[in-house]
Amino acid sequence: MANRLSVIATRTGDDGTTGLGDGSRAPKDAPRIAALGDVDELNSAIGLLLTESLPAEIAADLLTIQHDLFDMGAELCIPGHAALKDEQIAHLDARLAHYNAMLSPLREFILPGGSRGAAQAHVARTVCRRAERAVVALASVDDVNPPVRQYLNRLSDLMFVLARCINQHAGQLDTYWAGAQARR
């Protein structure tokens, strides 16, 4: 494989634009760049989560997700390019069902937290929701393939469920929200 990045400090973005995968340039505050940046941040949040002590199955799933998010980034940086496949969304659906089956049903909202790993999964979940909002904003001004939105929507649900699974694995109970009436 040839070197993809031989120079990191190109200085080509000094004018407030960035290069897209098709060779065009876009303002760094354009909706496409915002969506791309939020997906990149999500991938980094998952990378941070992977530094925690996690069950091997969860770690393997998160690594697959990181690769999928890189595919998504490729799709977002090349207008008109399709990289995500329906199979990737189906895989998330299957993993969501798998992990949900391990958990007791929720009867109340839970607060983000518990173990450090679960808290980090909640951070990834909220970054995922932001990335989803950025993709929806992009779709209001430019074409976005439906699998991108679908993937992010499923992934945020999966990150919530994984946070609960990580707490369970760590022997940590979820913290249930006590409404204002209950806290008085």
Salt bridges, closest charged atoms under 4 A:
ASP38 OD1 - ARG130 NH1 3.21
GLU41 OE1 - ARG130 NH1 2.80
GLU52 OE2 - ARG116 NE 2.76
GLU57 OE2 - ARG95 NH2 2.76
GLU57 OE2 - HIS98 NE2 2.71
ASP61 OD2 - ARG95 NE 2.88
ASP93 OD1 - ARG154 NE 2.79
GLU132 OE1 - ARG129 NH1 2.97
ASP142 OD2 - ARG32 NH2 2.72
ASP157 OD1 - ARG129 NH2 3.23
ASP174 OD2 - ARG164 NE 2.97
